[in-house]
Amino acid sequence: MTRTDKTRSGLTRRATLALGAAALATPMLSRRAFAAPTELTMLAWYGHAEPDMVAEFEAANNVKFVPKYYTGGDNMLGLISQSPPGTFDVILSDAEYVQQLNAAGYIEALDPADYPFDDFFPEFHKFPGHWDGDTLYSVITRFGFLGVAYNTDALTETEASTYDVFWDPRLTGKVGHFDWHLPNLGQISLLNGNPSPYDIDEAAWEAVKEKTLTLRPQVGGFFDYGGTFASLNNGQMLAFAGIGDWITGTLERNGAKVRSVIPEQGGLQFTESFSIGKGSAKADLARKWIQYITSPEGQAKSAQMAAYPCIVPSQKGWEVLAAQNPDEARRQGMVEGPGSAIDLIRTGRIQYRQLPVQQSLEDWNDFWSDYKGA
Amino acid sequence: MRRPVSLYGLTFSLPLLIWQLLFFVFPLVFLIALSFWTVRNFRMQADFDTVNWTTMYGRAIFWQAYGTTLALAAGAAVLTSLLAFPVAYAIAFKLSDRARRWAIMLMVIPFFTSYLVRVYSWQVFLSDAGLINVMLGWVGLGPYGLLNTPGATLLGFVTLAFPLVVLLQLFSLIFIDRTLIEAAHNMRCGRLRTVFAVVIPSARVGLVIAALFAFILSFGDFVSPIYLGGGDPTTLSILITDTTKSGQQWPRAAVIALTMIVTLMVVAFLSIRFAYRGRK
């Protein structure tokens, strides 16, 4: 029997070549069908680019976040100043550092029409520090209050409702400080009756220093982020200055007997806001992310962030959260009415945390170091 | 007669030279330059201003932290050496070869785990509701404040340095001439006296270098003072982080770092000089 012009497997040469070409082209086809995700770099506090926050956005937009986490505004400024322009597409910052970012030319101007400010409470439509005149540079995404954090086995809420509790003899050696001068000294300034705790004259500043030094014998330690969690969780510290629900809320969710309260002298407010990094090649995608996280659904997600909870500025976000997780909405005071987060702001019990106005940051920091060594 | 530098010799010495230039000399030169820079509005500017030196050296907290760090590191060097010596001695003189190999391996194992984790685990023992206070409670004692104290910081330093100090002491004890010990015993020298009159002087170089390493590791450590000492009292490593955390004062942090480097060099020089004193 005569053999025909076929391979042993029965395929013609042409068919073999076609098959080979198809095999070689397969990666191209699959690449087109499943394009590699676009990387979006985010400079933020820990938690903002974790799956509980970004997975949905990543899947919907074929994006992969590449986070760089920092621990404090100075750390953030240092990381940006040491990186080439365009390194970070999205930058999360506390309000007091937005002006520094803008002054140094690290962030892009934003179009307010791109963001859902109409969903926000009026107090957050033109948040101080986020605007330079009529130009927007950063969009607020969440905030929290700083007051007295306490162990619920050791103190009642009524006892903890004043900064004076830090001087309680029962707490000698059991008062912890979050190791950053701004929130701690701001709280002492409030205790001293300064209505604008960071805008104080020299006499008031001296009084703040004097009062702070009297607290030193009560202090059991100065802790960073991890140390603060550990010392509250294991009951080593029974009261804490300079923090709030962003720490105790996380611990409370996990069963620790700690809570935060806004004392009668008032509390401080910190904010977190998103900007687009100057020179970002993916500004459109960065804008899309900010739109997503400031939408009502994004805001409800942000309020429940696994790393640390926060209050959100979107009124519609509050409604979504109340529908999704009414217990958490109540716990964080995100149900409108007396005693709610917005009510505390409107009744003047909350002041913004900011950089010192009449003294230099160096003065405050130097005193803090001296206080620690006292 | 001076020997010419051969290509062969250069090949083997060049990597060390490059390493020293890249990872010690260049960073050190940069650190020195940085200490004269200034910071304006959160931004560092190349400058030649002595303000960082005068500011840091003029502050009481700097000298207080310096004294604290020096005392804690010296305490850790002495304490670790004292605790490590009986262990190293037993491994060197009392164990069989096989048991000694196992003991050395056990001393190496701590290096496989994170120091941070080891320090955190001490919190389980030292906290008010920790294991030590619970056990003391069984006999009606305590609770005592053990965590967030200088003693806890010292314990962390010992945790860091102990395995290395044991190994360094061990290697110097192993190579002691055994005939010297036998001679001491033959001359009716008691066991304890032999240790002080023969063993320790013979192993002096190794013992001093081991203590020096304990000092170096403790002097620059940040983890134990923060997580076991509660950041109180302030050490130089904590002061560096304080300085950089607020206002981007890296140039002032450079002043502290350079002071630490000079201190370590002086201590190392004096220690080695003491170790080799009387030797030819």
Interface residues (C-beta under 8 A of the other chain):
Chain A: G72 D74 N75 L77 G78 S81 Q100 A103 A104 G173 G176 D179 W180 H181 V219 G220 G221 F222 F223 D224 G226 G227 A230 S231 N234 G235 Q236 L361 E362 W364 N365 D366 W368 S369 D370 K372 G373
Chain B: N41 F42 R43 M44 R59 A60 I61 Q64 A65 Y120 Q123 S127 D128 A129 G130 G145 L147 N148 I226 Y227 G229 G230 G231 D232 P233 T234 I238 L239 D242 T243 T244 K245 S246 G247 Q248 Q249 W250
